[in-house]
Amino acid sequence: SGVTSPTEGSASMARVLLDMAVSLDGLICGPGGDDGGLYDWYFNPTQISRPVVDELVSTTGAIIIGRGAFGTGDEAGGWEDTPYRVPHFVVTHRPPWPAPSGTIEFVFVPAGVRAAVQLARAAAGERYATIGGGADLARQCLAERLVDEVQLHVVPVVLGDGTPLFYRSGVGWHLTKTRVVDAPNVTHLRYRVDRPA
């Protein structure tokens, strides 16, 4: 069966999706920020992964990123090639000057992750406010219990060293698996975050 959108039948309020690619040893990049091929499935998707990529683009209404992720995209030649033509909310105390120009709207939020998520949810409408990186931002959002769903793209590689997505934060979660899409070079896992009563 094909990939169906998790938004079907959901309420109109934007939900928050944490979406990250990880290695088998739980890392989002290797030493020095090298992605170790963790996003090959995204840039050159198989027939199985293509619907996952298309769904991610079509159901994202706003993106939340950290200053590091913004800088990485900026240094890689800018953001004009991104398929995500939605507002990007950047959590940072160091907004760039001059502000980037182009077709992508960047909103720099010095007030922290909670404020950025609130702004992104308002901007996303009926689509998702998607957390796109990096690891520190993702961990802050999890610790603040701001995440409704988690989608992990698990790539069969062991990086050995690098930046972990999760660490011992003292904040525990219980997740309910809602979907598994198994492609040759990646397994797409989707979960609903179950909050305590």
Summary of the structure (lengths in Angstrom):
residues: 197
radius of gyration: 16.1
end to end distance: 34.0
largest distance: 47.9
contacts: 579
relative contact order: 0.26
helix: 24%
strand: 30%
